[in-house]
Amino acid sequence: MPKYMLIMRATDEAIAASQEVDFTEIIAAMGRYNESMMNAGVLVAGEGLAEASEGSVVRFDGEAPVVTDGPYGETKELFNGFWILETATQEEAVEWAKRAPLGKGTALEVRRVTGPDDFPQDNEWIQKEEQWREQLGTK
């Protein structure tokens, strides 16, 4: 069954607005959402991310990578977390995304996670990746 990543993005304004909501309400709403996906058997993984001020960006615009520590100045959207779902179709993943308890200025991008079958099976590195997945128990 295919896997889909729900990529949570929010504007600076949405993040500021979330500061006005009781944090226990946010945790409860997310907990109920996560539990509903677990009960349906579609949730594979999911994580939230720390604030951008704790992160870094490595840009590959020149000859050598350039590192910028957070916060990153003016941003239009920040990547705040993700879920990995295993659903029969992208439409089903989109339906789960539409149920997320997120506010105005937040978006969930739904993208299919590629797998070994998406690449040439006779490629040495694809074969090694399959072995690595077995070693990591992520097959």
Z-matrix of the N, CA and C atoms (Angstrom, degrees):
N
C 1 1.448
C 2 1.531 1 108.28
N 3 1.332 2 117.98 1 138.44
C 4 1.465 3 119.69 2 -178.25
C 5 1.531 4 112.68 3 -68.39
N 6 1.321 5 114.01 4 155.20
C 7 1.463 6 121.37 5 175.95
C 8 1.519 7 108.62 6 -110.57
N 9 1.321 8 115.24 7 146.78
C 10 1.465 9 122.01 8 178.41
C 11 1.516 10 108.99 9 -131.22
N 12 1.327 11 115.65 10 140.19
C 13 1.455 12 120.85 11 176.06
C 14 1.515 13 108.37 12 -101.45
N 15 1.323 14 115.72 13 129.29
C 16 1.457 15 121.62 14 170.90
C 17 1.524 16 105.50 15 -97.53
N 18 1.309 17 116.71 16 112.80
C 19 1.458 18 122.36 17 -176.02
C 20 1.525 19 107.90 18 -101.27
N 21 1.329 20 116.55 19 113.98
C 22 1.456 21 121.57 20 -177.96
C 23 1.526 22 110.04 21 -85.37
N 24 1.332 23 114.61 22 124.40
C 25 1.461 24 120.93 23 177.31
C 26 1.519 25 108.09 24 -127.78
N 27 1.319 26 115.46 25 144.90
C 28 1.463 27 119.64 26 179.06
C 29 1.519 28 109.75 27 -142.51
N 30 1.323 29 115.34 28 149.85
C 31 1.461 30 120.98 29 175.08
C 32 1.526 31 108.98 30 -79.54
N 33 1.319 32 116.17 31 163.96
C 34 1.464 33 120.32 32 175.78
C 35 1.526 34 110.26 33 -57.54
N 36 1.337 35 116.65 34 -38.34
C 37 1.459 36 121.17 35 -179.65
C 38 1.535 37 111.17 36 -64.85
N 39 1.320 38 117.01 37 -40.40
C 40 1.469 39 120.63 38 178.86
C 41 1.525 40 110.47 39 -65.05
N 42 1.321 41 116.15 40 -39.62
C 43 1.469 42 119.84 41 178.98
C 44 1.520 43 110.03 42 -65.62
N 45 1.327 44 116.69 43 -42.31
C 46 1.468 45 120.26 44 177.62
C 47 1.529 46 110.65 45 -62.22
N 48 1.340 47 117.19 46 -41.77
C 49 1.465 48 120.99 47 179.73
C 50 1.522 49 110.81 48 -64.38
N 51 1.326 50 117.64 49 -34.81
C 52 1.467 51 119.84 50 -179.80
C 53 1.522 52 111.56 51 -66.41
N 54 1.338 53 116.68 52 -22.71
C 55 1.462 54 120.52 53 177.89
C 56 1.528 55 111.60 54 -68.44
N 57 1.338 56 115.91 55 -18.85
C 58 1.462 57 121.51 56 -179.86
C 59 1.530 58 112.46 57 -84.64
N 60 1.341 59 117.31 58 -10.43
C 61 1.462 60 122.01 59 -178.39
C 62 1.523 61 108.69 60 -97.28
N 63 1.334 62 116.15 61 141.83
C 64 1.461 63 121.53 62 178.03
C 65 1.524 64 109.04 63 -57.83
N 66 1.327 65 116.40 64 125.06
C 67 1.458 66 121.44 65 -175.69
C 68 1.524 67 111.62 66 -60.58
N 69 1.330 68 118.59 67 -34.94
C 70 1.461 69 120.48 68 179.19
C 71 1.528 70 110.80 69 -65.34
N 72 1.326 71 117.92 70 -30.70
C 73 1.467 72 121.27 71 175.82
C 74 1.531 73 110.33 72 -67.99
N 75 1.324 74 116.22 73 -41.47
C 76 1.470 75 120.65 74 178.71
C 77 1.525 76 110.08 75 -62.70
N 78 1.341 77 116.38 76 -46.28
C 79 1.468 78 121.16 77 -179.40
C 80 1.533 79 110.23 78 -61.94
N 81 1.328 80 117.09 79 -42.91
C 82 1.470 81 120.90 80 -179.26
C 83 1.529 82 110.74 81 -64.61
N 84 1.323 83 117.19 82 -43.84
C 85 1.465 84 120.50 83 -179.33
C 86 1.531 85 110.41 84 -63.90
N 87 1.328 86 116.99 85 -44.50
C 88 1.464 87 120.51 86 178.39
C 89 1.521 88 110.54 87 -65.88
N 90 1.320 89 117.10 88 -39.45
C 91 1.460 90 120.78 89 178.49
C 92 1.522 91 111.63 90 -60.80
N 93 1.338 92 116.50 91 -44.45
C 94 1.468 93 120.07 92 178.16
C 95 1.528 94 110.95 93 -63.10
N 96 1.336 95 116.08 94 -41.49
C 97 1.480 96 120.97 95 178.81
C 98 1.524 97 110.29 96 -62.30
N 99 1.337 98 116.91 97 -49.47
C 100 1.461 99 121.05 98 179.73
C 101 1.527 100 110.87 99 -60.99
N 102 1.327 101 116.55 100 -42.83
C 103 1.459 102 120.66 101 -179.72
C 104 1.529 103 111.22 102 -63.07
N 105 1.330 104 117.49 103 -38.34
C 106 1.466 105 119.99 104 179.39
C 107 1.531 106 110.63 105 -64.80
N 108 1.331 107 117.10 106 -37.32
C 109 1.469 108 119.51 107 177.69
C 110 1.521 109 111.53 108 -71.26
N 111 1.343 110 116.68 109 -36.20
C 112 1.464 111 120.13 110 176.59
C 113 1.527 112 110.06 111 -64.59
N 114 1.335 113 116.69 112 -45.85
C 115 1.459 114 120.92 113 -179.46
C 116 1.524 115 112.00 114 -62.89
N 117 1.327 116 116.94 115 -31.13
C 118 1.463 117 121.55 116 178.39
C 119 1.528 118 111.73 117 -81.15
N 120 1.333 119 117.05 118 -10.01
C 121 1.457 120 120.71 119 178.50
C 122 1.520 121 114.42 120 77.60
N 123 1.345 122 118.20 121 21.01
C 124 1.466 123 119.88 122 -178.14
C 125 1.528 124 113.26 123 -105.16
N 126 1.333 125 118.32 124 -17.74
C 127 1.466 126 120.75 125 -175.74
C 128 1.526 127 110.63 126 -80.24
N 129 1.334 128 115.99 127 123.27
C 130 1.468 129 122.26 128 177.30
C 131 1.526 130 109.57 129 -100.98
N 132 1.342 131 116.81 130 -43.41
C 133 1.462 132 121.80 131 -178.56
C 134 1.521 133 108.65 132 -162.80
N 135 1.296 134 115.34 133 164.10
C 136 1.454 135 120.72 134 175.53
C 137 1.509 136 109.71 135 -174.62
N 138 1.305 137 115.43 136 143.83
C 139 1.461 138 120.83 137 179.86
C 140 1.521 139 109.41 138 -150.86
N 141 1.310 140 115.76 139 148.61
C 142 1.453 141 121.68 140 169.06
C 143 1.513 142 108.23 141 -95.98
N 144 1.311 143 116.15 142 165.69
C 145 1.460 144 120.49 143 -179.48
C 146 1.520 145 110.74 144 -118.97
N 147 1.334 146 115.92 145 149.48
C 148 1.458 147 121.55 146 175.64
C 149 1.526 148 109.19 147 -66.35
N 150 1.318 149 115.35 148 167.21
C 151 1.469 150 120.58 149 -179.70
C 152 1.531 151 111.33 150 -58.48
N 153 1.318 152 115.17 151 151.70
C 154 1.467 153 121.29 152 -179.32
C 155 1.525 154 111.63 153 -59.26
N 156 1.332 155 117.51 154 -27.14
C 157 1.467 156 119.98 155 -179.45
C 158 1.528 157 111.68 156 -63.08
N 159 1.330 158 117.31 157 -19.41
C 160 1.460 159 121.61 158 178.94
C 161 1.527 160 112.45 159 -92.57
N 162 1.326 161 117.71 160 -4.88
C 163 1.458 162 121.15 161 -174.14
C 164 1.510 163 113.97 162 -103.56
N 165 1.303 164 114.36 163 -176.57
C 166 1.460 165 123.13 164 176.64
C 167 1.524 166 107.97 165 -141.36
N 168 1.322 167 115.66 166 156.00
C 169 1.457 168 122.02 167 173.57
C 170 1.523 169 107.03 168 -121.65
N 171 1.325 170 116.25 169 132.13
C 172 1.459 171 122.09 170 175.68
C 173 1.525 172 106.12 171 -109.26
N 174 1.340 173 116.50 172 113.61
C 175 1.468 174 122.03 173 -178.10
C 176 1.527 175 109.75 174 -102.43
N 177 1.322 176 113.99 175 142.41
C 178 1.458 177 121.42 176 -178.00
C 179 1.522 178 110.32 177 -115.01
N 180 1.327 179 116.55 178 47.59
C 181 1.459 180 121.43 179 -177.27
C 182 1.527 181 113.08 180 -84.24
N 183 1.327 182 117.48 181 -26.25
C 184 1.463 183 120.92 182 -177.04
C 185 1.512 184 110.97 183 -117.20
N 186 1.320 185 114.84 184 -157.43
C 187 1.459 186 119.18 185 -179.42
C 188 1.516 187 112.26 186 -71.90
N 189 1.329 188 116.63 187 -35.98
C 190 1.463 189 120.80 188 179.57
C 191 1.532 190 108.52 189 -116.23
N 192 1.340 191 117.69 190 143.10
C 193 1.460 192 119.90 191 176.70
C 194 1.530 193 110.99 192 -60.19
N 195 1.333 194 115.86 193 142.54
C 196 1.464 195 122.02 194 178.76
C 197 1.523 196 107.87 195 -115.50
N 198 1.342 197 116.51 196 129.35
C 199 1.455 198 122.05 197 -178.21
C 200 1.521 199 109.50 198 -102.64
N 201 1.338 200 115.26 199 130.33
C 202 1.455 201 122.22 200 174.79
C 203 1.510 202 107.63 201 -120.45
N 204 1.333 203 116.98 202 124.24
C 205 1.456 204 120.37 203 176.75
C 206 1.515 205 109.56 204 -82.03
N 207 1.337 206 114.98 205 149.85
C 208 1.457 207 120.35 206 179.37
C 209 1.512 208 111.24 207 -74.79
N 210 1.311 209 119.45 208 162.19
C 211 1.462 210 122.90 209 -3.89
C 212 1.520 211 110.15 210 -70.63
N 213 1.315 212 116.91 211 161.48
C 214 1.453 213 121.73 212 -168.72
C 215 1.515 214 113.29 213 -97.79
N 216 1.304 215 118.79 214 22.69
C 217 1.462 216 120.06 215 -177.14
C 218 1.509 217 109.50 216 78.85
N 219 1.301 218 117.09 217 -148.86
C 220 1.461 219 121.10 218 -178.36
C 221 1.522 220 110.36 219 -70.38
N 222 1.301 221 115.02 220 127.94
C 223 1.466 222 119.77 221 178.50
C 224 1.519 223 109.12 222 -127.29
N 225 1.312 224 115.32 223 146.95
C 226 1.463 225 119.92 224 176.09
C 227 1.517 226 110.24 225 -92.24
N 228 1.326 227 117.23 226 -37.45
C 229 1.458 228 122.02 227 178.38
C 230 1.517 229 108.98 228 -148.34
N 231 1.326 230 115.60 229 139.55
C 232 1.450 231 121.41 230 175.58
C 233 1.516 232 109.07 231 -113.27
N 234 1.301 233 116.80 232 140.91
C 235 1.454 234 123.62 233 175.55
C 236 1.525 235 105.60 234 -81.09
N 237 1.339 236 117.65 235 116.78
C 238 1.462 237 121.36 236 -171.92
C 239 1.517 238 115.26 237 -111.04
N 240 1.308 239 117.75 238 -11.76
C 241 1.453 240 120.02 239 -179.41
C 242 1.511 241 110.41 240 167.90
N 243 1.330 242 114.91 241 -178.91
C 244 1.463 243 118.70 242 -178.25
C 245 1.516 244 110.47 243 -157.61
N 246 1.309 245 114.62 244 160.89
C 247 1.454 246 123.78 245 168.15
C 248 1.525 247 106.67 246 -129.68
N 249 1.314 248 116.82 247 147.21
C 250 1.458 249 122.34 248 169.45
C 251 1.531 250 105.74 249 -112.83
N 252 1.321 251 115.39 250 122.26
C 253 1.462 252 121.10 251 178.84
C 254 1.514 253 109.31 252 -114.55
N 255 1.312 254 115.86 253 148.63
C 256 1.457 255 121.25 254 172.96
C 257 1.522 256 105.95 255 -114.12
N 258 1.334 257 115.58 256 106.83
C 259 1.461 258 121.77 257 -177.16
C 260 1.525 259 109.01 258 -131.48
N 261 1.307 260 114.93 259 162.98
C 262 1.465 261 120.17 260 -177.97
C 263 1.525 262 111.83 261 -69.26
N 264 1.349 263 116.62 262 -33.27
C 265 1.461 264 120.41 263 -175.60
C 266 1.525 265 110.52 264 -142.06
N 267 1.321 266 115.18 265 163.38
C 268 1.457 267 119.64 266 174.09
C 269 1.522 268 109.95 267 -65.29
N 270 1.307 269 117.47 268 -34.85
C 271 1.463 270 120.74 269 179.66
C 272 1.523 271 111.08 270 -60.22
N 273 1.338 272 116.92 271 -38.83
C 274 1.466 273 120.11 272 177.68
C 275 1.526 274 110.25 273 -66.13
N 276 1.331 275 117.53 274 -41.03
C 277 1.472 276 120.94 275 177.25
C 278 1.523 277 110.34 276 -62.53
N 279 1.335 278 117.37 277 -39.67
C 280 1.467 279 121.40 278 177.76
C 281 1.528 280 110.09 279 -63.30
N 282 1.327 281 117.52 280 -39.67
C 283 1.466 282 120.35 281 178.25
C 284 1.522 283 111.06 282 -61.74
N 285 1.337 284 117.15 283 -40.82
C 286 1.471 285 120.10 284 175.54
C 287 1.523 286 110.53 285 -64.78
N 288 1.322 287 117.49 286 -41.08
C 289 1.465 288 120.88 287 179.45
C 290 1.528 289 110.50 288 -60.42
N 291 1.320 290 117.41 289 -39.27
C 292 1.466 291 121.33 290 -178.55
C 293 1.529 292 112.20 291 -65.17
N 294 1.330 293 117.89 292 -19.78
C 295 1.470 294 122.28 293 -179.63
C 296 1.525 295 112.90 294 -87.24
N 297 1.319 296 117.87 295 -7.12
C 298 1.468 297 121.12 296 -176.30
C 299 1.534 298 110.51 297 -61.81
N 300 1.326 299 116.83 298 138.09
C 301 1.463 300 120.69 299 -179.39
C 302 1.531 301 111.63 300 -82.84
N 303 1.312 302 115.97 301 68.72
C 304 1.462 303 121.31 302 -176.24
C 305 1.521 304 109.66 303 -115.93
N 306 1.329 305 116.09 304 154.75
C 307 1.458 306 121.17 305 -176.85
C 308 1.514 307 113.90 306 -100.84
N 309 1.315 308 113.40 307 -179.54
C 310 1.464 309 122.77 308 179.76
C 311 1.535 310 109.94 309 -56.32
N 312 1.334 311 115.80 310 138.68
C 313 1.460 312 120.87 311 179.80
C 314 1.522 313 112.99 312 88.90
N 315 1.326 314 116.29 313 2.12
C 316 1.462 315 121.27 314 178.50
C 317 1.519 316 108.34 315 -111.31
N 318 1.325 317 117.06 316 146.13
C 319 1.465 318 122.11 317 179.45
C 320 1.514 319 108.84 318 -135.31
N 321 1.322 320 115.76 319 149.28
C 322 1.457 321 121.60 320 170.63
C 323 1.518 322 107.45 321 -117.20
N 324 1.304 323 115.99 322 116.98
C 325 1.457 324 121.13 323 174.58
C 326 1.521 325 107.38 324 -88.30
N 327 1.322 326 117.80 325 132.27
C 328 1.461 327 122.49 326 -179.53
C 329 1.523 328 107.73 327 -108.51
N 330 1.337 329 115.50 328 117.21
C 331 1.466 330 120.40 329 -177.89
C 332 1.516 331 109.83 330 -131.68
N 333 1.325 332 116.73 331 138.17
C 334 1.461 333 121.12 332 176.17
C 335 1.529 334 108.92 333 -70.86
N 336 1.309 335 116.00 334 136.68
C 337 1.459 336 122.12 335 175.50
C 338 1.527 337 107.03 336 -85.38
N 339 1.306 338 116.84 337 125.46
C 340 1.462 339 119.60 338 179.93
C 341 1.517 340 110.03 339 -72.35
N 342 1.312 341 114.78 340 154.70
C 343 1.453 342 121.35 341 178.28
C 344 1.510 343 110.03 342 -130.53
N 345 1.323 344 116.46 343 178.46
C 346 1.465 345 120.57 344 -178.17
C 347 1.526 346 113.35 345 -55.98
N 348 1.328 347 117.34 346 -32.74
C 349 1.467 348 120.24 347 -178.25
C 350 1.526 349 113.23 348 -68.00
N 351 1.318 350 117.26 349 -12.98
C 352 1.464 351 121.15 350 179.02
C 353 1.527 352 112.57 351 -81.32
N 354 1.326 353 117.62 352 -4.57
C 355 1.455 354 121.80 353 -174.01
C 356 1.527 355 110.39 354 -126.84
N 357 1.342 356 117.05 355 162.37
C 358 1.474 357 120.29 356 -179.85
C 359 1.534 358 110.58 357 -61.01
N 360 1.322 359 116.66 358 123.66
C 361 1.466 360 121.42 359 -175.54
C 362 1.523 361 113.23 360 -71.68
N 363 1.339 362 117.15 361 -17.11
C 364 1.459 363 119.12 362 179.42
C 365 1.529 364 112.52 363 -90.07
N 366 1.328 365 117.32 364 4.05
C 367 1.460 366 121.56 365 179.79
C 368 1.527 367 110.02 366 -78.25
N 369 1.320 368 115.95 367 130.91
C 370 1.469 369 122.28 368 -177.86
C 371 1.530 370 112.06 369 -55.81
N 372 1.322 371 117.05 370 -42.12
C 373 1.467 372 120.74 371 -176.13
C 374 1.522 373 111.97 372 -73.99
N 375 1.307 374 117.73 373 -32.06
C 376 1.460 375 120.80 374 175.35
C 377 1.526 376 109.37 375 -67.60
N 378 1.319 377 117.11 376 -40.15
C 379 1.460 378 120.68 377 177.13
C 380 1.526 379 110.98 378 -64.62
N 381 1.338 380 116.95 379 -40.67
C 382 1.469 381 120.34 380 177.61
C 383 1.533 382 110.31 381 -64.96
N 384 1.319 383 116.65 382 -39.54
C 385 1.469 384 119.26 383 179.99
C 386 1.525 385 110.46 384 -61.83
N 387 1.311 386 117.16 385 -38.36
C 388 1.471 387 121.12 386 177.39
C 389 1.530 388 109.61 387 -61.07
N 390 1.325 389 117.44 388 -42.08
C 391 1.467 390 121.25 389 177.25
C 392 1.526 391 110.60 390 -64.80
N 393 1.326 392 116.66 391 -40.23
C 394 1.467 393 119.97 392 179.01
C 395 1.526 394 111.09 393 -63.45
N 396 1.337 395 116.40 394 -40.54
C 397 1.460 396 119.90 395 178.69
C 398 1.530 397 110.35 396 -60.51
N 399 1.327 398 116.02 397 -40.66
C 400 1.468 399 120.09 398 177.75
C 401 1.523 400 110.42 399 -63.73
N 402 1.335 401 116.90 400 -43.71
C 403 1.470 402 120.94 401 179.18
C 404 1.528 403 111.48 402 -62.61
N 405 1.321 404 116.16 403 -38.83
C 406 1.466 405 120.30 404 -178.46
C 407 1.528 406 112.73 405 -82.83
N 408 1.339 407 116.08 406 -10.26
C 409 1.451 408 119.66 407 -178.80
C 410 1.522 409 112.84 408 72.60
N 411 1.342 410 116.36 409 28.33
C 412 1.471 411 120.70 410 -177.40
C 413 1.505 412 112.59 411 -110.99
N 414 1.281 413 117.46 412 16.16
C 415 1.463 414 120.90 413 -176.57
C 416 1.506 415 112.06 414 -64.28
